[in-house]
């Protein structure tokens, strides 16, 4: 198995989820699964924290 690590940058005000996570440093989101076709992408995440 290979590991992929990357960092995301965003502009405040452009993404409400990213803004909420930035405002709550104890919150975490973990992707459980990701499925893609040529037309669509589905992702299931688990969010925790306050």
N, CA, C and O atoms as a Tripos MOL2 file, in Angstrom:
@<TRIPOS>MOLECULE
protein
  200   199    50     0     0
PROTEIN
NO_CHARGES

@<TRIPOS>ATOM
      1 N           0.8410   -1.1660    0.0000 N.3       1 UNK1
      2 CA          0.0000    0.0000    0.0000 C.3       1 UNK1
      3 C           0.8950    1.2420    0.0000 C.2       1 UNK1
      4 O           1.9470    1.2630    0.6400 O.2       1 UNK1
      5 N           0.4700    2.2540   -0.7130 N.am      2 UNK2
      6 CA          1.2200    3.5080   -0.7660 C.3       2 UNK2
      7 C           0.4740    4.5840   -0.0020 C.2       2 UNK2
      8 O          -0.7540    4.5700    0.0790 O.2       2 UNK2
      9 N           1.2210    5.5030    0.5500 N.am      3 UNK3
     10 CA          0.6370    6.6100    1.2920 C.3       3 UNK3
     11 C           0.7760    7.8830    0.4730 C.2       3 UNK3
     12 O           1.8200    8.1390   -0.1270 O.2       3 UNK3
     13 N          -0.2840    8.6730    0.4560 N.am      4 UNK4
     14 CA         -0.2800    9.9500   -0.2430 C.3       4 UNK4
     15 C          -0.5870   11.0400    0.7730 C.2       4 UNK4
     16 O          -1.6090   10.9880    1.4570 O.2       4 UNK4
     17 N           0.2910   12.0220    0.8720 N.am      5 UNK5
     18 CA          0.1120   13.1250    1.8090 C.3       5 UNK5
     19 C           0.1120   14.4180    1.0150 C.2       5 UNK5
     20 O           0.9590   14.6190    0.1440 O.2       5 UNK5
     21 N          -0.8420   15.2990    1.3170 N.am      6 UNK6
     22 CA         -0.8910   16.5850    0.6390 C.3       6 UNK6
     23 C          -1.5020   17.6230    1.5640 C.2       6 UNK6
     24 O          -2.1560   17.2790    2.5480 O.2       6 UNK6
     25 N          -1.2900   18.8800    1.2510 N.am      7 UNK7
     26 CA         -1.8380   19.9960    2.0280 C.3       7 UNK7
     27 C          -2.7530   20.8130    1.1340 C.2       7 UNK7
     28 O          -2.4980   20.9730   -0.0600 O.2       7 UNK7
     29 N          -3.8120   21.3250    1.7200 N.am      8 UNK8
     30 CA         -4.7590   22.1640    0.9910 C.3       8 UNK8
     31 C          -4.6740   23.5900    1.4960 C.2       8 UNK8
     32 O          -4.5140   23.8280    2.6930 O.2       8 UNK8
     33 N          -4.7810   24.5250    0.5910 N.am      9 UNK9
     34 CA         -4.8640   25.9370    0.9530 C.3       9 UNK9
     35 C          -6.1910   26.4700    0.4410 C.2       9 UNK9
     36 O          -6.6800   26.0370   -0.6030 O.2       9 UNK9
     37 N          -6.7670   27.3990    1.1690 N.am     10 UNK10
     38 CA         -8.0390   27.9630    0.7390 C.3      10 UNK10
     39 C          -8.0920   29.4390    1.0970 C.2      10 UNK10
     40 O          -7.3420   29.9150    1.9490 O.2      10 UNK10
     41 N          -8.9830   30.1470    0.4370 N.am     11 UNK11
     42 CA         -9.2300   31.5530    0.7510 C.3      11 UNK11
     43 C         -10.4350   31.6190    1.6770 C.2      11 UNK11
     44 O         -11.4900   31.0810    1.3440 O.2      11 UNK11
     45 N         -10.3040   32.2700    2.8390 N.am     12 UNK12
     46 CA        -11.4570   32.4000    3.7380 C.3      12 UNK12
     47 C         -12.6440   33.0250    3.0050 C.2      12 UNK12
     48 O         -12.4940   33.9570    2.2160 O.2      12 UNK12
     49 N         -13.8280   32.4810    3.2910 N.am     13 UNK13
     50 CA        -15.0470   32.9910    2.6850 C.3      13 UNK13
     51 C         -15.4660   32.2670    1.4180 C.2      13 UNK13
     52 O         -16.5650   32.5000    0.9150 O.2      13 UNK13
     53 N         -14.6190   31.3960    0.8910 N.am     14 UNK14
     54 CA        -14.9400   30.6840   -0.3550 C.3      14 UNK14
     55 C         -15.5350   29.3050   -0.1170 C.2      14 UNK14
     56 O         -16.1700   28.7430   -1.0080 O.2      14 UNK14
     57 N         -15.3360   28.7540    1.0750 N.am     15 UNK15
     58 CA        -15.8000   27.3970    1.3640 C.3      15 UNK15
     59 C         -16.2810   27.3540    2.8060 C.2      15 UNK15
     60 O         -15.4770   27.4930    3.7280 O.2      15 UNK15
     61 N         -17.5800   27.1650    3.0120 N.am     16 UNK16
     62 CA        -18.1520   27.2090    4.3610 C.3      16 UNK16
     63 C         -17.6390   26.0850    5.2530 C.2      16 UNK16
     64 O         -17.4650   26.2860    6.4540 O.2      16 UNK16
     65 N         -17.3970   24.9190    4.6940 N.am     17 UNK17
     66 CA        -16.8680   23.8110    5.4950 C.3      17 UNK17
     67 C         -15.4470   24.1240    5.9500 C.2      17 UNK17
     68 O         -15.1200   23.9320    7.1210 O.2      17 UNK17
     69 N         -14.6100   24.5980    5.0540 N.am     18 UNK18
     70 CA        -13.2360   24.9570    5.4130 C.3      18 UNK18
     71 C         -13.2210   26.0810    6.4380 C.2      18 UNK18
     72 O         -12.4010   26.0610    7.3560 O.2      18 UNK18
     73 N         -14.1070   27.0590    6.3020 N.am     19 UNK19
     74 CA        -14.2000   28.1410    7.2860 C.3      19 UNK19
     75 C         -14.5790   27.5960    8.6610 C.2      19 UNK19
     76 O         -14.0140   28.0140    9.6720 O.2      19 UNK19
     77 N         -15.5400   26.6570    8.7020 N.am     20 UNK20
     78 CA        -15.9580   26.0650    9.9790 C.3      20 UNK20
     79 C         -14.8100   25.2880   10.6180 C.2      20 UNK20
     80 O         -14.6050   25.3800   11.8280 O.2      20 UNK20
     81 N         -14.0620   24.5260    9.8260 N.am     21 UNK21
     82 CA        -12.9300   23.7790   10.3690 C.3      21 UNK21
     83 C         -11.8280   24.7130   10.8650 C.2      21 UNK21
     84 O         -11.2150   24.4440   11.8980 O.2      21 UNK21
     85 N         -11.5690   25.7940   10.1520 N.am     22 UNK22
     86 CA        -10.5480   26.7530   10.5780 C.3      22 UNK22
     87 C         -10.9470   27.4240   11.8860 C.2      22 UNK22
     88 O         -10.0890   27.7490   12.7070 O.2      22 UNK22
     89 N         -12.2480   27.6320   12.0810 N.am     23 UNK23
     90 CA        -12.7330   28.2640   13.3060 C.3      23 UNK23
     91 C         -12.8400   27.3230   14.4870 C.2      23 UNK23
     92 O         -13.0670   27.7690   15.6120 O.2      23 UNK23
     93 N         -12.6810   26.0280   14.2570 N.am     24 UNK24
     94 CA        -12.7750   25.0130   15.3110 C.3      24 UNK24
     95 C         -11.5930   24.0560   15.1780 C.2      24 UNK24
     96 O         -11.7380   22.9770   14.6030 O.2      24 UNK24
     97 N         -10.4250   24.4340   15.7030 N.am     25 UNK25
     98 CA         -9.2150   23.6410   15.4830 C.3      25 UNK25
     99 C          -9.2620   22.2170   16.0450 C.2      25 UNK25
    100 O          -8.4570   21.3780   15.6420 O.2      25 UNK25
    101 N         -10.1900   21.9240   16.9710 N.am     26 UNK26
    102 CA        -10.3020   20.5620   17.5000 C.3      26 UNK26
    103 C         -11.1470   19.6590   16.6070 C.2      26 UNK26
    104 O         -11.1940   18.4480   16.8260 O.2      26 UNK26
    105 N         -11.8080   20.2210   15.6170 N.am     27 UNK27
    106 CA        -12.6550   19.4300   14.7160 C.3      27 UNK27
    107 C         -11.7830   18.6780   13.7110 C.2      27 UNK27
    108 O         -10.7290   19.1610   13.2950 O.2      27 UNK27
    109 N         -12.2400   17.5000   13.3360 N.am     28 UNK28
    110 CA        -11.5220   16.6720   12.3700 C.3      28 UNK28
    111 C         -12.5100   16.0760   11.3800 C.2      28 UNK28
    112 O         -13.6400   15.7490   11.7450 O.2      28 UNK28
    113 N         -12.0920   15.9360   10.1440 N.am     29 UNK29
    114 CA        -12.8850   15.2600    9.1230 C.3      29 UNK29
    115 C         -11.9980   14.1900    8.4960 C.2      29 UNK29
    116 O         -10.8710   14.4630    8.0830 O.2      29 UNK29
    117 N         -12.5210   12.9740    8.4320 N.am     30 UNK30
    118 CA        -11.7680   11.8530    7.8620 C.3      30 UNK30
    119 C         -12.6070   11.2340    6.7560 C.2      30 UNK30
    120 O         -13.7710   10.8950    6.9710 O.2      30 UNK30
    121 N         -12.0340   11.0880    5.5960 N.am     31 UNK31
    122 CA        -12.7350   10.4440    4.4830 C.3      31 UNK31
    123 C         -12.7410    8.9390    4.6990 C.2      31 UNK31
    124 O         -11.6950    8.3250    4.9080 O.2      31 UNK31
    125 N         -13.9320    8.3550    4.6450 N.am     32 UNK32
    126 CA        -14.0680    6.9130    4.8340 C.3      32 UNK32
    127 C         -14.0020    6.1670    3.5130 C.2      32 UNK32
    128 O         -13.4450    5.0720    3.4410 O.2      32 UNK32
    129 N         -14.5660    6.7550    2.4720 N.am     33 UNK33
    130 CA        -14.5090    6.1140    1.1590 C.3      33 UNK33
    131 C         -14.7210    7.1540    0.0740 C.2      33 UNK33
    132 O         -15.3150    8.2080    0.3020 O.2      33 UNK33
    133 N         -14.2260    6.8370   -1.1000 N.am     34 UNK34
    134 CA        -14.3460    7.7240   -2.2480 C.3      34 UNK34
    135 C         -14.5780    6.8520   -3.4730 C.2      34 UNK34
    136 O         -13.8170    5.9210   -3.7400 O.2      34 UNK34
    137 N         -15.6310    7.1610   -4.2120 N.am     35 UNK35
    138 CA        -15.9730    6.3940   -5.4070 C.3      35 UNK35
    139 C         -16.1780    7.3690   -6.5590 C.2      35 UNK35
    140 O         -16.8870    8.3650   -6.4140 O.2      35 UNK35
    141 N         -15.5680    7.0890   -7.6860 N.am     36 UNK36
    142 CA        -15.6540    7.9950   -8.8250 C.3      36 UNK36
    143 C         -15.9900    7.2370  -10.0980 C.2      36 UNK36
    144 O         -15.5560    6.1050  -10.3160 O.2      36 UNK36
    145 N         -16.7770    7.9030  -10.9270 N.am     37 UNK37
    146 CA        -17.0390    7.4310  -12.2810 C.3      37 UNK37
    147 C         -16.6230    8.5550  -13.2160 C.2      37 UNK37
    148 O         -16.1120    9.5800  -12.7620 O.2      37 UNK37
    149 N         -16.8280    8.3810  -14.4830 N.am     38 UNK38
    150 CA        -16.4960    9.4410  -15.4370 C.3      38 UNK38
    151 C         -17.3680   10.6770  -15.2300 C.2      38 UNK38
    152 O         -16.9740   11.7840  -15.5970 O.2      38 UNK38
    153 N         -18.5580   10.4910  -14.6400 N.am     39 UNK39
    154 CA        -19.5030   11.5990  -14.4860 C.3      39 UNK39
    155 C         -19.6720   12.1090  -13.0640 C.2      39 UNK39
    156 O         -20.0880   13.2510  -12.8690 O.2      39 UNK39
    157 N         -19.3630   11.2950  -12.0730 N.am     40 UNK40
    158 CA        -19.7040   11.6600  -10.7010 C.3      40 UNK40
    159 C         -18.6180   11.2430   -9.7160 C.2      40 UNK40
    160 O         -17.7630   10.4040  -10.0000 O.2      40 UNK40
    161 N         -18.6950   11.8770   -8.5320 N.am     41 UNK41
    162 CA        -17.7940   11.5420   -7.4340 C.3      41 UNK41
    163 C         -18.6270   11.4720   -6.1680 C.2      41 UNK41
    164 O         -19.3870   12.3950   -5.8730 O.2      41 UNK41
    165 N         -18.4930   10.3870   -5.4150 N.am     42 UNK42
    166 CA        -19.1680   10.2480   -4.1290 C.3      42 UNK42
    167 C         -18.1060   10.1010   -3.0650 C.2      42 UNK42
    168 O         -17.1150    9.3970   -3.2570 O.2      42 UNK42
    169 N         -18.3140   10.7710   -1.9320 N.am     43 UNK43
    170 CA        -17.3700   10.6730   -0.8250 C.3      43 UNK43
    171 C         -18.1530   10.5660    0.4750 C.2      43 UNK43
    172 O         -19.1360   11.2790    0.6740 O.2      43 UNK43
    173 N         -17.7220    9.6870    1.3470 N.am     44 UNK44
    174 CA        -18.3300    9.5440    2.6640 C.3      44 UNK44
    175 C         -17.2890    9.9740    3.6870 C.2      44 UNK44
    176 O         -16.1820    9.4350    3.7150 O.2      44 UNK44
    177 N         -17.6430   10.9480    4.5330 N.am     45 UNK45
    178 CA        -16.7280   11.4830    5.5380 C.3      45 UNK45
    179 C         -17.2720   11.2560    6.9360 C.2      45 UNK45
    180 O         -18.4740   11.0750    7.1270 O.2      45 UNK45
    181 N         -16.3750   11.2670    7.9090 N.am     46 UNK46
    182 CA        -16.7320   11.1960    9.3240 C.3      46 UNK46
    183 C         -16.1670   12.4540    9.9770 C.2      46 UNK46
    184 O         -14.9620   12.6970    9.9180 O.2      46 UNK46
    185 N         -17.0280   13.2490   10.5960 N.am     47 UNK47
    186 CA        -16.6060   14.4980   11.2330 C.3      47 UNK47
    187 C         -16.7770   14.3800   12.7390 C.2      47 UNK47
    188 O         -17.7900   13.8690   13.2150 O.2      47 UNK47
    189 N         -15.7760   14.8570   13.4980 N.am     48 UNK48
    190 CA        -15.8330   14.8600   14.9550 C.3      48 UNK48
    191 C         -15.2770   16.1710   15.4740 C.2      48 UNK48
    192 O         -14.6170   16.9050   14.7400 O.2      48 UNK48
    193 N         -15.5420   16.4680   16.7390 N.am     49 UNK49
    194 CA        -14.9920   17.6520   17.3820 C.3      49 UNK49
    195 C         -16.0540   18.6780   17.6930 C.2      49 UNK49
    196 O         -17.2420   18.4850   17.4330 O.2      49 UNK49
    197 N         -15.5840   19.7850   18.2640 N.am     50 UNK50
    198 CA        -16.5050   20.8690   18.6350 C.3      50 UNK50
    199 C         -16.0270   22.1880   18.0940 C.2      50 UNK50
    200 O         -16.6750   23.2130   18.3060 O.2      50 UNK50
@<TRIPOS>BOND
     1     1     2 1
     2     2     3 1
     3     3     4 2
     4     3     5 am
     5     5     6 1
     6     6     7 1
     7     7     8 2
     8     7     9 am
     9     9    10 1
    10    10    11 1
    11    11    12 2
    12    11    13 am
    13    13    14 1
    14    14    15 1
    15    15    16 2
    16    15    17 am
    17    17    18 1
    18    18    19 1
    19    19    20 2
    20    19    21 am
    21    21    22 1
    22    22    23 1
    23    23    24 2
    24    23    25 am
    25    25    26 1
    26    26    27 1
    27    27    28 2
    28    27    29 am
    29    29    30 1
    30    30    31 1
    31    31    32 2
    32    31    33 am
    33    33    34 1
    34    34    35 1
    35    35    36 2
    36    35    37 am
    37    37    38 1
    38    38    39 1
    39    39    40 2
    40    39    41 am
    41    41    42 1
    42    42    43 1
    43    43    44 2
    44    43    45 am
    45    45    46 1
    46    46    47 1
    47    47    48 2
    48    47    49 am
    49    49    50 1
    50    50    51 1
    51    51    52 2
    52    51    53 am
    53    53    54 1
    54    54    55 1
    55    55    56 2
    56    55    57 am
    57    57    58 1
    58    58    59 1
    59    59    60 2
    60    59    61 am
    61    61    62 1
    62    62    63 1
    63    63    64 2
    64    63    65 am
    65    65    66 1
    66    66    67 1
    67    67    68 2
    68    67    69 am
    69    69    70 1
    70    70    71 1
    71    71    72 2
    72    71    73 am
    73    73    74 1
    74    74    75 1
    75    75    76 2
    76    75    77 am
    77    77    78 1
    78    78    79 1
    79    79    80 2
    80    79    81 am
    81    81    82 1
    82    82    83 1
    83    83    84 2
    84    83    85 am
    85    85    86 1
    86    86    87 1
    87    87    88 2
    88    87    89 am
    89    89    90 1
    90    90    91 1
    91    91    92 2
    92    91    93 am
    93    93    94 1
    94    94    95 1
    95    95    96 2
    96    95    97 am
    97    97    98 1
    98    98    99 1
    99    99   100 2
   100    99   101 am
   101   101   102 1
   102   102   103 1
   103   103   104 2
   104   103   105 am
   105   105   106 1
   106   106   107 1
   107   107   108 2
   108   107   109 am
   109   109   110 1
   110   110   111 1
   111   111   112 2
   112   111   113 am
   113   113   114 1
   114   114   115 1
   115   115   116 2
   116   115   117 am
   117   117   118 1
   118   118   119 1
   119   119   120 2
   120   119   121 am
   121   121   122 1
   122   122   123 1
   123   123   124 2
   124   123   125 am
   125   125   126 1
   126   126   127 1
   127   127   128 2
   128   127   129 am
   129   129   130 1
   130   130   131 1
   131   131   132 2
   132   131   133 am
   133   133   134 1
   134   134   135 1
   135   135   136 2
   136   135   137 am
   137   137   138 1
   138   138   139 1
   139   139   140 2
   140   139   141 am
   141   141   142 1
   142   142   143 1
   143   143   144 2
   144   143   145 am
   145   145   146 1
   146   146   147 1
   147   147   148 2
   148   147   149 am
   149   149   150 1
   150   150   151 1
   151   151   152 2
   152   151   153 am
   153   153   154 1
   154   154   155 1
   155   155   156 2
   156   155   157 am
   157   157   158 1
   158   158   159 1
   159   159   160 2
   160   159   161 am
   161   161   162 1
   162   162   163 1
   163   163   164 2
   164   163   165 am
   165   165   166 1
   166   166   167 1
   167   167   168 2
   168   167   169 am
   169   169   170 1
   170   170   171 1
   171   171   172 2
   172   171   173 am
   173   173   174 1
   174   174   175 1
   175   175   176 2
   176   175   177 am
   177   177   178 1
   178   178   179 1
   179   179   180 2
   180   179   181 am
   181   181   182 1
   182   182   183 1
   183   183   184 2
   184   183   185 am
   185   185   186 1
   186   186   187 1
   187   187   188 2
   188   187   189 am
   189   189   190 1
   190   190   191 1
   191   191   192 2
   192   191   193 am
   193   193   194 1
   194   194   195 1
   195   195   196 2
   196   195   197 am
   197   197   198 1
   198   198   199 1
   199   199   200 2
@<TRIPOS>SUBSTRUCTURE
     1 UNK1         2 RESIDUE 1 A UNK
     2 UNK2         6 RESIDUE 1 A UNK
     3 UNK3        10 RESIDUE 1 A UNK
     4 UNK4        14 RESIDUE 1 A UNK
     5 UNK5        18 RESIDUE 1 A UNK
     6 UNK6        22 RESIDUE 1 A UNK
     7 UNK7        26 RESIDUE 1 A UNK
     8 UNK8        30 RESIDUE 1 A UNK
     9 UNK9        34 RESIDUE 1 A UNK
    10 UNK10       38 RESIDUE 1 A UNK
    11 UNK11       42 RESIDUE 1 A UNK
    12 UNK12       46 RESIDUE 1 A UNK
    13 UNK13       50 RESIDUE 1 A UNK
    14 UNK14       54 RESIDUE 1 A UNK
    15 UNK15       58 RESIDUE 1 A UNK
    16 UNK16       62 RESIDUE 1 A UNK
    17 UNK17       66 RESIDUE 1 A UNK
    18 UNK18       70 RESIDUE 1 A UNK
    19 UNK19       74 RESIDUE 1 A UNK
    20 UNK20       78 RESIDUE 1 A UNK
    21 UNK21       82 RESIDUE 1 A UNK
    22 UNK22       86 RESIDUE 1 A UNK
    23 UNK23       90 RESIDUE 1 A UNK
    24 UNK24       94 RESIDUE 1 A UNK
    25 UNK25       98 RESIDUE 1 A UNK
    26 UNK26      102 RESIDUE 1 A UNK
    27 UNK27      106 RESIDUE 1 A UNK
    28 UNK28      110 RESIDUE 1 A UNK
    29 UNK29      114 RESIDUE 1 A UNK
    30 UNK30      118 RESIDUE 1 A UNK
    31 UNK31      122 RESIDUE 1 A UNK
    32 UNK32      126 RESIDUE 1 A UNK
    33 UNK33      130 RESIDUE 1 A UNK
    34 UNK34      134 RESIDUE 1 A UNK
    35 UNK35      138 RESIDUE 1 A UNK
    36 UNK36      142 RESIDUE 1 A UNK
    37 UNK37      146 RESIDUE 1 A UNK
    38 UNK38      150 RESIDUE 1 A UNK
    39 UNK39      154 RESIDUE 1 A UNK
    40 UNK40      158 RESIDUE 1 A UNK
    41 UNK41      162 RESIDUE 1 A UNK
    42 UNK42      166 RESIDUE 1 A UNK
    43 UNK43      170 RESIDUE 1 A UNK
    44 UNK44      174 RESIDUE 1 A UNK
    45 UNK45      178 RESIDUE 1 A UNK
    46 UNK46      182 RESIDUE 1 A UNK
    47 UNK47      186 RESIDUE 1 A UNK
    48 UNK48      190 RESIDUE 1 A UNK
    49 UNK49      194 RESIDUE 1 A UNK
    50 UNK50      198 RESIDUE 1 A UNK
